[in-house]
Every structure is written in structure tokens, then in C-alpha cells.
Amino acid sequence: MDERDFFGEEKSQVFKKVPKFVIVLVFLGAVAIYFATGFFVVGPAEVGLVKIFGEHTSTAAPGLNYHLPFPIGSVVVVNTASLRKEEIGFETVAPGRYVTVERESLMLTGDNNIVSVELVVQYYVSEPEKYAFGVIPDTDIIKFTSEAILREEVAASTMDAVLTVERDTISERVAERIQMEFDFMEIGLQVQNVYMQEVSPPRQIIAAFDDVNNARQDRTKFTNDAERYRNDVVPRARGEAASITRAAEAYAAQKVLAATGETDRFLNMLREYESAPEITRTRLYLEMLNNVLTNSTKTVVTGAEGLIRFLDLTPEERGH
């Protein structure tokens, strides 16, 4: 008897000695273990997509669930609550630390300048069936799509606009266009937020850019100072001009009134003269003498002969 026959006969003898119920128990245990492989747990922020022969048949809720064992059934668990992130232009190496990836961050603007842009795209799974069974949502697809859209938007703007006033606007447009691409590809993703983490000139020219920026700030400062000076001087000059104008108008009105009064007085006097020339002439003559001699220190003395002597006497010399 050769060695093979010896061991074959020995094995058959061993199996004959094993009780049949033990074999049945072992078989049933193996079957139970096989079917037990169909149990699975879905987390609170997840859904389970159950497949039978590769076709999606049902969606399992969070908790303990069951599907037919492999190869008949299987399950794909998808997290629908966690916020996922795609980085463009940089890579996070540790919490709070990152490095710039220049092959992604350097972009050409519409006025033929170069800027360094670092973008963050935050998204989550909104339709797990499309995410799991549609086009495979590889992160490279998301990254390339977002980067291509960002480059187009930057190329449509000037360098100053990208660095200053249009940062938020560009981020909003990029978010809208990324979502349109996700919907077109039917990958079941929803954009939550898109923002520019950092936008700056390339580090090779940042010193020159700072000089230009400082010059612009100085220009703005000087312009504001001139505007403040103008706002102070012009109203004051206008006020002074208005005051002078009002004074001139008042003076003119006063002179007109005075001239009108003199004209009326002269016309009244003319009428009196025409009615009584001698009397009026004498009255005017006497009024003139009275006005002239009121404050005079000279005294006019008339004698019986009609002679007039002018004596320059002081009050003490006159005795009265």
C-alpha cells in the first residue's frame, strides 16, 4: 500500500467515526455565519444603498440593517452630512499649516497680469444614489472642474479687480458655475460654499506691487485731503460772497431810498419856489446861514449905518 492510499483510508475511517449530527451542526453553523455576513450598521449621518446582483433596490436608514449575503447582495454606505473640501492652489499639510502649489495658484488676468489665487470649494453629497452609482465622483474631477472655471473667471477680470473689489463676486460666480457642472454630470453633489483663501501677486513681484499699491494709497490720501479742503473753503467763500452781496444790496437800497427822499424834497422845494420865489429864496438863504454859522466862533454885528464888522472875539472877550 502506498502513502496516498494509506492516508485516504485513514481519512475515511476518521469521517466514519464522526457522528452525523456534528456534521449537520457544522454545516448549519457555516450557513448561519454566511447569512450573518448580511448584517450591516448605518451611521447617523449616513445612508445605506442596498444592491441585489449589482442593482440598487433599496435605501437603508441609520441603524442595524440586513441585505442578502455576497455575492447576491451588497451595500454601499454614503455619508451625506459631512462637509467635504477641495483645495485649489494650495495643500494643507497640518491643521493651520499649508503650502502653496504654484502650478495651480498662478493665473492670468484679463489685463495680462499674473496673480496667485488659492480657492476652497466646500460641498456635500445631496443625492447619494447618483453619487454612488453615477459617474464616479473622483476628487480629481471636482478639482479640475473647479480650477478650470476659476481660471476662466480670473481671465475675465483685471488684476486690481481680482485683488480688491471683485473677490466675492468672482467666488459667487465660480460657485454657481461649479454647481451647474455638477448638475450636468449628475454626480449628486451640492456646493455649500466657495471662497478665496488668499489672493496676492506672485511672490517674485510682490515688492514692486507693494510700491505701486503704496503710491495709489498716497494718491487716494492726497485726493481726499484736497476734497476735504475744497469742502471747507468753498462753502466758507460762498458764505462770505453771499454776505457781501447782501450788504451791497442793503447799501444800494439805502442809497436809492436816500436819493428818492432828496428828489422828493427838491421837487417840493421847486414847487414852493415857483409859487413864491422871493420868499423861498430868502428862507433858503437864511437856512443856509443858520447851518453855516451855528458852530462858528465869529459874530456878525450890523450897525445903524448898515456897516458890517467882523470881529473874531472869544466868548471871554464878548463878555457873554
Phi and psi restraints in degrees (value plus and minus 20) as a CYANA .aco file:
   2 ASP   PHI    -102.5   -62.5
   2 ASP   PSI     155.6   195.6
   3 GLU   PHI     -85.1   -45.1
   3 GLU   PSI     -57.2   -17.2
   4 ARG   PHI     -86.0   -46.0
   4 ARG   PSI     -62.9   -22.9
   5 ASP   PHI     -86.0   -46.0
   5 ASP   PSI     -55.4   -15.4
   6 PHE   PHI     -82.4   -42.4
   6 PHE   PSI     -69.7   -29.7
   7 PHE   PHI     -89.4   -49.4
   7 PHE   PSI     -54.9   -14.9
   8 GLY   PHI     -84.2   -44.2
   8 GLY   PSI     -62.5   -22.5
   9 GLU   PHI     -86.7   -46.7
   9 GLU   PSI     -56.7   -16.7
  10 GLU   PHI     -85.7   -45.7
  10 GLU   PSI     -61.6   -21.6
  11 LYS   PHI     -85.4   -45.4
  11 LYS   PSI     -62.0   -22.0
  12 SER   PHI     -84.1   -44.1
  12 SER   PSI     -55.0   -15.0
  13 GLN   PHI     -86.9   -46.9
  13 GLN   PSI     -58.4   -18.4
  14 VAL   PHI     -85.1   -45.1
  14 VAL   PSI     -67.1   -27.1
  15 PHE   PHI     -83.1   -43.1
  15 PHE   PSI     -53.2   -13.2
  16 LYS   PHI     -86.8   -46.8
  16 LYS   PSI     -48.8    -8.8
  17 LYS   PHI    -100.7   -60.7
  17 LYS   PSI     -39.7     0.3
  18 VAL   PHI     -96.6   -56.6
  18 VAL   PSI     110.2   150.2
  19 PRO   PHI     -83.3   -43.3
  19 PRO   PSI     127.5   167.5
  20 LYS   PHI     -85.7   -45.7
  20 LYS   PSI     -53.9   -13.9
  21 PHE   PHI     -86.5   -46.5
  21 PHE   PSI     -48.6    -8.6
  22 VAL   PHI     -88.4   -48.4
  22 VAL   PSI     -61.3   -21.3
  23 ILE   PHI     -83.1   -43.1
  23 ILE   PSI     -60.0   -20.0
  24 VAL   PHI     -84.2   -44.2
  24 VAL   PSI     -62.6   -22.6
  25 LEU   PHI     -82.7   -42.7
  25 LEU   PSI     -62.0   -22.0
  26 VAL   PHI     -83.0   -43.0
  26 VAL   PSI     -61.9   -21.9
  27 PHE   PHI     -84.1   -44.1
  27 PHE   PSI     -65.7   -25.7
  28 LEU   PHI     -83.8   -43.8
  28 LEU   PSI     -57.7   -17.7
  29 GLY   PHI     -83.4   -43.4
  29 GLY   PSI     -61.1   -21.1
  30 ALA   PHI     -84.5   -44.5
  30 ALA   PSI     -60.7   -20.7
  31 VAL   PHI     -84.4   -44.4
  31 VAL   PSI     -61.9   -21.9
  32 ALA   PHI     -83.0   -43.0
  32 ALA   PSI     -62.6   -22.6
  33 ILE   PHI     -83.4   -43.4
  33 ILE   PSI     -59.2   -19.2
  34 TYR   PHI     -82.0   -42.0
  34 TYR   PSI     -68.0   -28.0
  35 PHE   PHI     -90.4   -50.4
  35 PHE   PSI     -47.2    -7.2
  36 ALA   PHI     -88.0   -48.0
  36 ALA   PSI     -40.7    -0.7
  37 THR   PHI     -87.4   -47.4
  37 THR   PSI     -29.6    10.4
  38 GLY   PHI    -102.1   -62.1
  38 GLY   PSI     -29.6    10.4
  39 PHE   PHI     -96.0   -56.0
  39 PHE   PSI     120.9   160.9
  40 PHE   PHI    -171.4  -131.4
  40 PHE   PSI     137.4   177.4
  41 VAL   PHI    -135.3   -95.3
  41 VAL   PSI     113.1   153.1
  42 VAL   PHI    -127.3   -87.3
  42 VAL   PSI     107.2   147.2
  43 GLY   PHI     -90.9   -50.9
  43 GLY   PSI     149.4   189.4
  44 PRO   PHI     -81.7   -41.7
  44 PRO   PSI     -51.2   -11.2
  45 ALA   PHI    -122.8   -82.8
  45 ALA   PSI       0.7    40.7
  46 GLU   PHI    -146.8  -106.8
  46 GLU   PSI     146.4   186.4
  47 VAL   PHI    -152.3  -112.3
  47 VAL   PSI     128.5   168.5
  48 GLY   PHI    -128.5   -88.5
  48 GLY   PSI     103.9   143.9
  49 LEU   PHI    -120.2   -80.2
  49 LEU   PSI      86.4   126.4
  50 VAL   PHI    -106.3   -66.3
  50 VAL   PSI     113.6   153.6
  51 LYS   PHI    -141.4  -101.4
  51 LYS   PSI     120.7   160.7
  52 ILE   PHI    -139.3   -99.3
  52 ILE   PSI      99.0   139.0
  53 PHE   PHI      32.4    72.4
  53 PHE   PSI      20.0    60.0
  54 GLY   PHI      63.4   103.4
  54 GLY   PSI     -23.1    16.9
  55 GLU   PHI    -126.0   -86.0
  55 GLU   PSI     113.0   153.0
  56 HIS   PHI     -88.3   -48.3
  56 HIS   PSI     102.4   142.4
  57 THR   PHI    -134.8   -94.8
  57 THR   PSI     -48.7    -8.7
  58 SER   PHI    -178.9  -138.9
  58 SER   PSI     145.8   185.8
  59 THR   PHI    -139.7   -99.7
  59 THR   PSI     105.1   145.1
  60 ALA   PHI    -111.9   -71.9
  60 ALA   PSI     118.0   158.0
  61 ALA   PHI    -102.7   -62.7
  61 ALA   PSI     147.9   187.9
  62 PRO   PHI     -77.2   -37.2
  62 PRO   PSI     121.2   161.2
  63 GLY   PHI     104.6   144.6
  63 GLY   PSI    -185.6  -145.6
  64 LEU   PHI    -103.2   -63.2
  64 LEU   PSI     109.7   149.7
  65 ASN   PHI    -156.8  -116.8
  65 ASN   PSI     153.4   193.4
  66 TYR   PHI    -162.1  -122.1
  66 TYR   PSI     124.1   164.1
  67 HIS   PHI    -158.9  -118.9
  67 HIS   PSI     140.8   180.8
  68 LEU   PHI     -80.9   -40.9
  68 LEU   PSI     124.5   164.5
  69 PRO   PHI     -84.7   -44.7
  69 PRO   PSI     142.1   182.1
  70 PHE   PHI     -84.0   -44.0
  70 PHE   PSI     121.7   161.7
  71 PRO   PHI    -113.2   -73.2
  71 PRO   PSI     -12.7    27.3
  72 ILE   PHI     -93.1   -53.1
  72 ILE   PSI     -71.5   -31.5
  73 GLY   PHI    -142.1  -102.1
  73 GLY   PSI     141.7   181.7
  74 SER   PHI    -178.2  -138.2
  74 SER   PSI     150.7   190.7
  75 VAL   PHI    -159.8  -119.8
  75 VAL   PSI     124.0   164.0
  76 VAL   PHI    -137.6   -97.6
  76 VAL   PSI      97.3   137.3
  77 VAL   PHI    -115.4   -75.4
  77 VAL   PSI     107.2   147.2
  78 VAL   PHI    -143.4  -103.4
  78 VAL   PSI     109.9   149.9
  79 ASN   PHI    -103.5   -63.5
  79 ASN   PSI      99.5   139.5
  80 THR   PHI    -126.4   -86.4
  80 THR   PSI     -22.4    17.6
  81 ALA   PHI    -126.2   -86.2
  81 ALA   PSI     -48.5    -8.5
  82 SER   PHI     -90.8   -50.8
  82 SER   PSI     123.2   163.2
  83 LEU   PHI    -109.5   -69.5
  83 LEU   PSI      99.6   139.6
  84 ARG   PHI    -115.0   -75.0
  84 ARG   PSI     138.9   178.9
  85 LYS   PHI    -157.6  -117.6
  85 LYS   PSI     119.3   159.3
  86 GLU   PHI    -142.3  -102.3
  86 GLU   PSI     109.5   149.5
  87 GLU   PHI    -125.5   -85.5
  87 GLU   PSI     112.1   152.1
  88 ILE   PHI    -144.3  -104.3
  88 ILE   PSI     104.6   144.6
  89 GLY   PHI      73.2   113.2
  89 GLY   PSI     -26.7    13.3
  90 PHE   PHI    -179.2  -139.2
  90 PHE   PSI     146.9   186.9
  91 GLU   PHI    -155.3  -115.3
  91 GLU   PSI     113.6   153.6
  92 THR   PHI    -100.8   -60.8
  92 THR   PSI     102.7   142.7
  93 VAL   PHI    -121.0   -81.0
  93 VAL   PSI     -41.2    -1.2
  94 ALA   PHI    -184.5  -144.5
  94 ALA   PSI     141.6   181.6
  95 PRO   PHI     -75.6   -35.6
  95 PRO   PSI      99.4   139.4
  96 GLY   PHI      63.7   103.7
  96 GLY   PSI     -19.6    20.4
  97 ARG   PHI    -148.2  -108.2
  97 ARG   PSI     115.5   155.5
  98 TYR   PHI    -170.4  -130.4
  98 TYR   PSI     141.9   181.9
  99 VAL   PHI    -142.6  -102.6
  99 VAL   PSI     125.6   165.6
 100 THR   PHI    -100.3   -60.3
 100 THR   PSI     116.7   156.7
 101 VAL   PHI    -127.2   -87.2
 101 VAL   PSI      78.3   118.3
 102 GLU   PHI     -85.5   -45.5
 102 GLU   PSI     -50.5   -10.5
 103 ARG   PHI     -85.0   -45.0
 103 ARG   PSI     -39.5     0.5
 104 GLU   PHI    -121.9   -81.9
 104 GLU   PSI     -54.6   -14.6
 105 SER   PHI    -101.5   -61.5
 105 SER   PSI     -52.0   -12.0
 106 LEU   PHI     -95.0   -55.0
 106 LEU   PSI     103.8   143.8
 107 MET   PHI    -156.5  -116.5
 107 MET   PSI     131.4   171.4
 108 LEU   PHI    -114.6   -74.6
 108 LEU   PSI     111.4   151.4
 109 THR   PHI    -111.1   -71.1
 109 THR   PSI     154.4   194.4
 110 GLY   PHI     -87.7   -47.7
 110 GLY   PSI     -43.0    -3.0
 111 ASP   PHI    -120.6   -80.6
 111 ASP   PSI       6.5    46.5
 112 ASN   PHI      43.5    83.5
 112 ASN   PSI      13.5    53.5
 113 ASN   PHI    -128.1   -88.1
 113 ASN   PSI     146.7   186.7
 114 ILE   PHI    -136.5   -96.5
 114 ILE   PSI     112.8   152.8
 115 VAL   PHI    -147.2  -107.2
 115 VAL   PSI     136.6   176.6
 116 SER   PHI    -124.5   -84.5
 116 SER   PSI      97.7   137.7
 117 VAL   PHI    -140.1  -100.1
 117 VAL   PSI     110.1   150.1
 118 GLU   PHI    -137.6   -97.6
 118 GLU   PSI      99.5   139.5
 119 LEU   PHI    -138.0   -98.0
 119 LEU   PSI     124.9   164.9
 120 VAL   PHI    -140.6  -100.6
 120 VAL   PSI     108.2   148.2
 121 VAL   PHI    -134.6   -94.6
 121 VAL   PSI      98.2   138.2
 122 GLN   PHI    -126.8   -86.8
 122 GLN   PSI     112.5   152.5
 123 TYR   PHI    -170.2  -130.2
 123 TYR   PSI     148.8   188.8
 124 TYR   PHI    -165.1  -125.1
 124 TYR   PSI     146.4   186.4
 125 VAL   PHI    -102.9   -62.9
 125 VAL   PSI      96.6   136.6
 126 SER   PHI    -119.1   -79.1
 126 SER   PSI     -48.8    -8.8
 127 GLU   PHI    -150.4  -110.4
 127 GLU   PSI      72.9   112.9
 128 PRO   PHI     -81.5   -41.5
 128 PRO   PSI     -51.4   -11.4
 129 GLU   PHI     -83.3   -43.3
 129 GLU   PSI     -67.1   -27.1
 130 LYS   PHI     -86.5   -46.5
 130 LYS   PSI     -57.6   -17.6
 131 TYR   PHI     -84.0   -44.0
 131 TYR   PSI     -60.1   -20.1
 132 ALA   PHI    -106.4   -66.4
 132 ALA   PSI     -54.3   -14.3
 133 PHE   PHI    -134.6   -94.6
 133 PHE   PSI     -25.6    14.4
 134 GLY   PHI    -107.1   -67.1
 134 GLY   PSI    -163.4  -123.4
 135 VAL   PHI     -84.5   -44.5
 135 VAL   PSI     111.4   151.4
 136 ILE   PHI     -80.8   -40.8
 136 ILE   PSI      97.3   137.3
 137 PRO   PHI     -99.1   -59.1
 137 PRO   PSI      44.5    84.5
 138 ASP   PHI     -82.3   -42.3
 138 ASP   PSI     122.4   162.4
 139 THR   PHI     -82.5   -42.5
 139 THR   PSI     -45.9    -5.9
 140 ASP   PHI     -84.5   -44.5
 140 ASP   PSI     -56.7   -16.7
 141 ILE   PHI     -82.7   -42.7
 141 ILE   PSI     -64.8   -24.8
 142 ILE   PHI     -84.0   -44.0
 142 ILE   PSI     -62.2   -22.2
 143 LYS   PHI     -85.9   -45.9
 143 LYS   PSI     -68.1   -28.1
 144 PHE   PHI     -85.3   -45.3
 144 PHE   PSI     -60.0   -20.0
 145 THR   PHI     -83.0   -43.0
 145 THR   PSI     -67.3   -27.3
 146 SER   PHI     -85.0   -45.0
 146 SER   PSI     -61.8   -21.8
 147 GLU   PHI     -85.6   -45.6
 147 GLU   PSI     -61.0   -21.0
 148 ALA   PHI     -83.6   -43.6
 148 ALA   PSI     -63.2   -23.2
 149 ILE   PHI     -85.6   -45.6
 149 ILE   PSI     -62.2   -22.2
 150 LEU   PHI     -81.0   -41.0
 150 LEU   PSI     -63.2   -23.2
 151 ARG   PHI     -82.6   -42.6
 151 ARG   PSI     -58.5   -18.5
 152 GLU   PHI     -84.9   -44.9
 152 GLU   PSI     -62.0   -22.0
 153 GLU   PHI     -88.6   -48.6
 153 GLU   PSI     -59.8   -19.8
 154 VAL   PHI     -85.9   -45.9
 154 VAL   PSI     -58.9   -18.9
 155 ALA   PHI     -87.3   -47.3
 155 ALA   PSI     -38.8     1.2
 156 ALA   PHI    -111.2   -71.2
 156 ALA   PSI     -18.8    21.2
 157 SER   PHI    -145.2  -105.2
 157 SER   PSI     141.8   181.8
 158 THR   PHI    -102.8   -62.8
 158 THR   PSI     145.9   185.9
 159 MET   PHI     -82.5   -42.5
 159 MET   PSI     -65.6   -25.6
 160 ASP   PHI     -81.1   -41.1
 160 ASP   PSI     -60.8   -20.8
 161 ALA   PHI     -84.6   -44.6
 161 ALA   PSI     -62.5   -22.5
 162 VAL   PHI     -84.4   -44.4
 162 VAL   PSI     -58.8   -18.8
 163 LEU   PHI     -97.0   -57.0
 163 LEU   PSI     -42.3    -2.3
 164 THR   PHI    -146.7  -106.7
 164 THR   PSI    -113.1   -73.1
 165 VAL   PHI     -94.3   -54.3
 165 VAL   PSI     -43.8    -3.8
 166 GLU   PHI    -124.0   -84.0
 166 GLU   PSI      -8.1    31.9
 167 ARG   PHI     -79.1   -39.1
 167 ARG   PSI     -71.3   -31.3
 168 ASP   PHI     -87.4   -47.4
 168 ASP   PSI     -58.5   -18.5
 169 THR   PHI     -83.2   -43.2
 169 THR   PSI     -63.3   -23.3
 170 ILE   PHI     -83.5   -43.5
 170 ILE   PSI     -62.0   -22.0
 171 SER   PHI     -80.3   -40.3
 171 SER   PSI     -61.7   -21.7
 172 GLU   PHI     -85.1   -45.1
 172 GLU   PSI     -63.5   -23.5
 173 ARG   PHI     -84.9   -44.9
 173 ARG   PSI     -60.4   -20.4
 174 VAL   PHI     -81.7   -41.7
 174 VAL   PSI     -63.2   -23.2
 175 ALA   PHI     -81.1   -41.1
 175 ALA   PSI     -64.0   -24.0
 176 GLU   PHI     -82.7   -42.7
 176 GLU   PSI     -63.5   -23.5
 177 ARG   PHI     -91.4   -51.4
 177 ARG   PSI     -56.5   -16.5
 178 ILE   PHI     -82.5   -42.5
 178 ILE   PSI     -63.0   -23.0
 179 GLN   PHI     -82.9   -42.9
 179 GLN   PSI     -58.9   -18.9
 180 MET   PHI     -81.7   -41.7
 180 MET   PSI     -59.9   -19.9
 181 GLU   PHI     -87.6   -47.6
 181 GLU   PSI     -60.9   -20.9
 182 PHE   PHI     -80.3   -40.3
 182 PHE   PSI     -63.7   -23.7
 183 ASP   PHI     -85.0   -45.0
 183 ASP   PSI     -59.6   -19.6
 184 PHE   PHI     -84.6   -44.6
 184 PHE   PSI     -60.6   -20.6
 185 MET   PHI     -98.6   -58.6
 185 MET   PSI     -33.1     6.9
 186 GLU   PHI      33.8    73.8
 186 GLU   PSI      37.0    77.0
 187 ILE   PHI    -126.5   -86.5
 187 ILE   PSI     -15.0    25.0
 188 GLY   PHI      51.8    91.8
 188 GLY   PSI       9.5    49.5
 189 LEU   PHI    -133.4   -93.4
 189 LEU   PSI     127.1   167.1
 190 GLN   PHI    -143.9  -103.9
 190 GLN   PSI     106.3   146.3
 191 VAL   PHI     -94.5   -54.5
 191 VAL   PSI     105.7   145.7
 192 GLN   PHI    -112.5   -72.5
 192 GLN   PSI     -65.0   -25.0
 193 ASN   PHI    -180.4  -140.4
 193 ASN   PSI     125.6   165.6
 194 VAL   PHI    -154.7  -114.7
 194 VAL   PSI     106.1   146.1
 195 TYR   PHI    -166.8  -126.8
 195 TYR   PSI     132.0   172.0
 196 MET   PHI    -107.2   -67.2
 196 MET   PSI      94.8   134.8
 197 GLN   PHI     -90.1   -50.1
 197 GLN   PSI     -59.0   -19.0
 198 GLU   PHI    -175.0  -135.0
 198 GLU   PSI     116.2   156.2
 199 VAL   PHI    -152.3  -112.3
 199 VAL   PSI     103.5   143.5
 200 SER   PHI    -176.8  -136.8
 200 SER   PSI     143.8   183.8
 201 PRO   PHI     -87.7   -47.7
 201 PRO   PSI     139.2   179.2
 202 PRO   PHI     -77.8   -37.8
 202 PRO   PSI     124.6   164.6
 203 ARG   PHI     -81.8   -41.8
 203 ARG   PSI     -40.9    -0.9
 204 GLN   PHI     -89.0   -49.0
 204 GLN   PSI     -45.8    -5.8
 205 ILE   PHI    -140.6  -100.6
 205 ILE   PSI      -6.5    33.5
 206 ILE   PHI     -85.9   -45.9
 206 ILE   PSI     -51.0   -11.0
 207 ALA   PHI     -85.1   -45.1
 207 ALA   PSI     -66.4   -26.4
 208 ALA   PHI     -84.4   -44.4
 208 ALA   PSI     -58.0   -18.0
 209 PHE   PHI     -84.4   -44.4
 209 PHE   PSI     -59.3   -19.3
 210 ASP   PHI     -82.2   -42.2
 210 ASP   PSI     -59.5   -19.5
 211 ASP   PHI     -81.5   -41.5
 211 ASP   PSI     -65.2   -25.2
 212 VAL   PHI     -83.5   -43.5
 212 VAL   PSI     -62.0   -22.0
 213 ASN   PHI     -84.9   -44.9
 213 ASN   PSI     -60.3   -20.3
 214 ASN   PHI     -83.8   -43.8
 214 ASN   PSI     -59.8   -19.8
 215 ALA   PHI     -82.8   -42.8
 215 ALA   PSI     -59.3   -19.3
 216 ARG   PHI     -86.7   -46.7
 216 ARG   PSI     -58.7   -18.7
 217 GLN   PHI     -84.9   -44.9
 217 GLN   PSI     -60.2   -20.2
 218 ASP   PHI     -82.6   -42.6
 218 ASP   PSI     -62.2   -22.2
 219 ARG   PHI     -80.9   -40.9
 219 ARG   PSI     -62.7   -22.7
 220 THR   PHI     -83.9   -43.9
 220 THR   PSI     -59.9   -19.9
 221 LYS   PHI     -83.8   -43.8
 221 LYS   PSI     -67.2   -27.2
 222 PHE   PHI     -83.2   -43.2
 222 PHE   PSI     -59.3   -19.3
 223 THR   PHI     -83.1   -43.1
 223 THR   PSI     -62.8   -22.8
 224 ASN   PHI     -86.0   -46.0
 224 ASN   PSI     -59.8   -19.8
 225 ASP   PHI     -82.5   -42.5
 225 ASP   PSI     -64.1   -24.1
 226 ALA   PHI     -83.6   -43.6
 226 ALA   PSI     -57.7   -17.7
 227 GLU   PHI     -86.5   -46.5
 227 GLU   PSI     -61.5   -21.5
 228 ARG   PHI     -83.7   -43.7
 228 ARG   PSI     -61.2   -21.2
 229 TYR   PHI     -82.6   -42.6
 229 TYR   PSI     -63.9   -23.9
 230 ARG   PHI     -82.4   -42.4
 230 ARG   PSI     -62.1   -22.1
 231 ASN   PHI     -85.9   -45.9
 231 ASN   PSI     -43.6    -3.6
 232 ASP   PHI    -106.2   -66.2
 232 ASP   PSI     -64.2   -24.2
 233 VAL   PHI     -96.9   -56.9
 233 VAL   PSI     -65.4   -25.4
 234 VAL   PHI     -81.2   -41.2
 234 VAL   PSI     -68.1   -28.1
 235 PRO   PHI     -82.1   -42.1
 235 PRO   PSI     -58.1   -18.1
 236 ARG   PHI     -85.2   -45.2
 236 ARG   PSI     -62.8   -22.8
 237 ALA   PHI     -83.5   -43.5
 237 ALA   PSI     -59.4   -19.4
 238 ARG   PHI     -84.9   -44.9
 238 ARG   PSI     -57.8   -17.8
 239 GLY   PHI     -84.7   -44.7
 239 GLY   PSI     -64.1   -24.1
 240 GLU   PHI     -83.9   -43.9
 240 GLU   PSI     -60.6   -20.6
 241 ALA   PHI     -82.8   -42.8
 241 ALA   PSI     -61.4   -21.4
 242 ALA   PHI     -84.6   -44.6
 242 ALA   PSI     -59.3   -19.3
 243 SER   PHI     -84.0   -44.0
 243 SER   PSI     -64.5   -24.5
 244 ILE   PHI     -83.0   -43.0
 244 ILE   PSI     -60.5   -20.5
 245 THR   PHI     -82.7   -42.7
 245 THR   PSI     -63.7   -23.7
 246 ARG   PHI     -84.3   -44.3
 246 ARG   PSI     -60.2   -20.2
 247 ALA   PHI     -84.0   -44.0
 247 ALA   PSI     -61.2   -21.2
 248 ALA   PHI     -84.5   -44.5
 248 ALA   PSI     -60.7   -20.7
 249 GLU   PHI     -84.3   -44.3
 249 GLU   PSI     -60.2   -20.2
 250 ALA   PHI     -85.5   -45.5
 250 ALA   PSI     -61.9   -21.9
 251 TYR   PHI     -82.8   -42.8
 251 TYR   PSI     -63.0   -23.0
 252 ALA   PHI     -82.8   -42.8
 252 ALA   PSI     -62.1   -22.1
 253 ALA   PHI     -83.6   -43.6
 253 ALA   PSI     -59.7   -19.7
 254 GLN   PHI     -83.6   -43.6
 254 GLN   PSI     -64.3   -24.3
 255 LYS   PHI     -85.2   -45.2
 255 LYS   PSI     -58.0   -18.0
 256 VAL   PHI     -84.5   -44.5
 256 VAL   PSI     -62.8   -22.8
 257 LEU   PHI     -83.9   -43.9
 257 LEU   PSI     -61.9   -21.9
 258 ALA   PHI     -84.0   -44.0
 258 ALA   PSI     -63.7   -23.7
 259 ALA   PHI     -84.0   -44.0
 259 ALA   PSI     -58.3   -18.3
 260 THR   PHI     -83.5   -43.5
 260 THR   PSI     -61.9   -21.9
 261 GLY   PHI     -83.1   -43.1
 261 GLY   PSI     -63.6   -23.6
 262 GLU   PHI     -83.1   -43.1
 262 GLU   PSI     -59.3   -19.3
 263 THR   PHI     -83.4   -43.4
 263 THR   PSI     -64.7   -24.7
 264 ASP   PHI     -82.6   -42.6
 264 ASP   PSI     -62.4   -22.4
 265 ARG   PHI     -83.0   -43.0
 265 ARG   PSI     -62.1   -22.1
 266 PHE   PHI     -85.1   -45.1
 266 PHE   PSI     -60.7   -20.7
 267 LEU   PHI     -84.8   -44.8
 267 LEU   PSI     -59.4   -19.4
 268 ASN   PHI     -83.5   -43.5
 268 ASN   PSI     -62.3   -22.3
 269 MET   PHI     -84.2   -44.2
 269 MET   PSI     -58.5   -18.5
 270 LEU   PHI     -83.2   -43.2
 270 LEU   PSI     -60.9   -20.9
 271 ARG   PHI     -84.9   -44.9
 271 ARG   PSI     -60.9   -20.9
 272 GLU   PHI     -83.5   -43.5
 272 GLU   PSI     -60.8   -20.8
 273 TYR   PHI     -84.3   -44.3
 273 TYR   PSI     -61.3   -21.3
 274 GLU   PHI     -85.4   -45.4
 274 GLU   PSI     -53.2   -13.2
 275 SER   PHI     -99.7   -59.7
 275 SER   PSI     -54.3   -14.3
 276 ALA   PHI    -165.9  -125.9
 276 ALA   PSI      63.4   103.4
 277 PRO   PHI     -84.0   -44.0
 277 PRO   PSI     -65.8   -25.8
 278 GLU   PHI     -86.4   -46.4
 278 GLU   PSI     -65.7   -25.7
 279 ILE   PHI     -83.8   -43.8
 279 ILE   PSI     -63.6   -23.6
 280 THR   PHI     -85.6   -45.6
 280 THR   PSI     -61.3   -21.3
 281 ARG   PHI     -82.2   -42.2
 281 ARG   PSI     -63.1   -23.1
 282 THR   PHI     -85.3   -45.3
 282 THR   PSI     -62.4   -22.4
 283 ARG   PHI     -83.7   -43.7
 283 ARG   PSI     -63.1   -23.1
 284 LEU   PHI     -84.8   -44.8
 284 LEU   PSI     -57.6   -17.6
 285 TYR   PHI     -84.4   -44.4
 285 TYR   PSI     -64.2   -24.2
 286 LEU   PHI     -87.2   -47.2
 286 LEU   PSI     -59.1   -19.1
 287 GLU   PHI     -83.3   -43.3
 287 GLU   PSI     -56.9   -16.9
 288 MET   PHI     -86.7   -46.7
 288 MET   PSI     -63.7   -23.7
 289 LEU   PHI     -82.9   -42.9
 289 LEU   PSI     -59.5   -19.5
 290 ASN   PHI     -82.9   -42.9
 290 ASN   PSI     -62.2   -22.2
 291 ASN   PHI     -88.3   -48.3
 291 ASN   PSI     -57.0   -17.0
 292 VAL   PHI     -95.2   -55.2
 292 VAL   PSI     -62.7   -22.7
 293 LEU   PHI    -113.1   -73.1
 293 LEU   PSI     -16.2    23.8
 294 THR   PHI     -82.0   -42.0
 294 THR   PSI     -66.5   -26.5
 295 ASN   PHI    -122.0   -82.0
 295 ASN   PSI      -3.5    36.5
 296 SER   PHI    -105.5   -65.5
 296 SER   PSI     126.7   166.7
 297 THR   PHI    -111.7   -71.7
 297 THR   PSI     -17.7    22.3
 298 LYS   PHI    -112.0   -72.0
 298 LYS   PSI     125.1   165.1
 299 THR   PHI    -140.1  -100.1
 299 THR   PSI     112.5   152.5
 300 VAL   PHI    -119.9   -79.9
 300 VAL   PSI     103.2   143.2
 301 VAL   PHI    -134.8   -94.8
 301 VAL   PSI     106.5   146.5
 302 THR   PHI    -130.1   -90.1
 302 THR   PSI     112.6   152.6
 303 GLY   PHI    -117.3   -77.3
 303 GLY   PSI    -198.7  -158.7
 304 ALA   PHI     -88.4   -48.4
 304 ALA   PSI     -48.7    -8.7
 305 GLU   PHI     -97.3   -57.3
 305 GLU   PSI     -25.5    14.5
 306 GLY   PHI      65.0   105.0
 306 GLY   PSI     -11.8    28.2
 307 LEU   PHI    -100.6   -60.6
 307 LEU   PSI     125.4   165.4
 308 ILE   PHI    -136.8   -96.8
 308 ILE   PSI     106.6   146.6
 309 ARG   PHI    -135.8   -95.8
 309 ARG   PSI     116.8   156.8
 310 PHE   PHI    -124.6   -84.6
 310 PHE   PSI      93.8   133.8
 311 LEU   PHI    -133.3   -93.3
 311 LEU   PSI     107.5   147.5
 312 ASP   PHI    -113.8   -73.8
 312 ASP   PSI      61.4   101.4
 313 LEU   PHI    -129.2   -89.2
 313 LEU   PSI     124.5   164.5
 314 THR   PHI    -104.7   -64.7
 314 THR   PSI     146.6   186.6
 315 PRO   PHI     -78.7   -38.7
 315 PRO   PSI     -54.9   -14.9
 316 GLU   PHI     -87.1   -47.1
 316 GLU   PSI     -57.6   -17.6
 317 GLU   PHI     -90.2   -50.2
 317 GLU   PSI     -52.2   -12.2
 318 ARG   PHI     -95.9   -55.9
 318 ARG   PSI     -42.9    -2.9
 319 GLY   PHI      58.5    98.5
 319 GLY   PSI     -11.6    28.4
